[in-house]
């Protein structure tokens, strides 16, 4: 894996925030902190994409004639709760 370098400018308050996280030992460096933020953003975006896809799949499936009681009973049966 190659490592690219990027330089960013931050207000003093944000820089202090990052330095405090590093000083607490939560991160090994300010770069480690920023990498973690980017990874978390990537993961959140992927989860959001999957959720949107599931919502669209649900919308495309149409309206069910099953009652909520039927759905709950099937769920309980599937999970061994019945």
N, C-alpha and C positions, 0 to 999 in steps of 0.2 A: 504494500500500500504506500503510495507516495503521499507526502504531506505538502500541502500548499499553505502559503502564508497569506494572511489578510490583516490589515491594520484598520482599527476602528477608533472613532472618537466618541468619548462619553462625557456627560456632565460629571462634575466631581462627586455628586451624591451617588450616582450609579457605580462609579469606580470604587468608592468607599464600600459600597454594598458588596461588590465582588471580592474585594480585598478582605472584608470581614468573614465571608464564607470560606475563603482560603485559610485565613488565620484560625478559624474554628476547626480546621482539619477536614472539612467536608469535601474539599477539592484540593488537588495538589498544586494547582496554579490557576491563574485567571483564564488561561487557554482551556484548561480542563473544564472550568465552569461554563464557558461559552460553548464548548463542544457538547456538554451535557444538555444545555438549553436547546441547541439545534437538534440533537437526537430526540429529545422529548417532543419538540414541535413536529418532527417527522412522524413520530409514532402517533401523536394526536391527529395529525392530518390523515394518516392511513385509517385510523379508527373511524374518523368522521366520514371518509370515503366509503368504508364498508357499511356504516350505518345508513348513509344516503342510498346506497345500492339496495340494502335490505328494505328500506322504505319504498323505493320504486318497485321492487319485486312484489311487495305486499299490495301496492296500489294496482299493479298490473294484473294481479291474481283475481281481482273482482270481489264481489260481495258474497260472503258465505251465508248459507241458510241455517247454519248451526247456531245454537244458543250459547251464551256464555257458560251455562252449566255444562253443556256438552264439551266445550273446549277445556274447562277445568277438569272434568272427569277424565278426559283423554290424557291430559297432562299428568294427573295423579297416577293413572294406570301406567303410563310410560315411565314415570319415576319411581314406581313401586310403592306409592303412597295410598293406593286404593285398598 
